[in-house]
């Protein structure tokens, strides 16, 4: 039998499909390559941050040992960052403490924020101490908060930290490319880095739960057996009960 010629329209459709398939394959390959490169960069930055934290801890330990050997006192480095949790509601709040709580973005009970410690912020915390529990978080606590309860405020929307690309989209331009992944967030919040303000304010206030086991007495200071006030490093156990 004579061979039936392929219609011209079908030839064009086949050629267009082949061209589209080739373009899609090329685009998918480029996307996969870009993803691999980004993943390597994220891992590289995570390792660099871990080495920096380990080196700093080793340096402080060496200075402490030197002071002990020479019979001198060693002044421990002061905390640079505090994590502040609101533990009382809206009843019986005077106008000034109410305004300070709003400036700290602690509008609801069990909300938490990171605050850089300086003379101004310490005075603010003292003015509202009866409504908050605060202290100095460890690296483990910072990482737990970021990974478990971290949400970014992107154009007024509460976006979960589900992948590194979310961080890159929100903070790469604001920080000139220095904060592009989750470990960058942890590093900036833990060390009070140069981009701490942009990172801390990019976070939606952390919404924590009621502490496991409840509170003791919200109307007494922590040093008196109550709940409010500065817990220093003991804030880590308190936060762990609220995650």
Secondary structure, 3 states (H helix, E strand, C coil): CCCCCCCHHHHHHHHHHHHHHHHHHHHHHHHHHHHHHHHHHHHHHHHHHHHHHHHHHHHHHHHHHHHHHCCCCCCCCCCCEEEEEECCCCCCCCHHHHHHHHHCCCCCCCEEEEEECCHHHHHHHHHCHHHEEEECCCHHHHHHHHHHHCEEEECCEEEECCCHHHHHHHHCCCCCCCCCCHHHHHHHHHHCCCCHHHHHHHECCEECCCCCCCCCCCCCEHHHCCCEEEEECCHHHHHHHHC
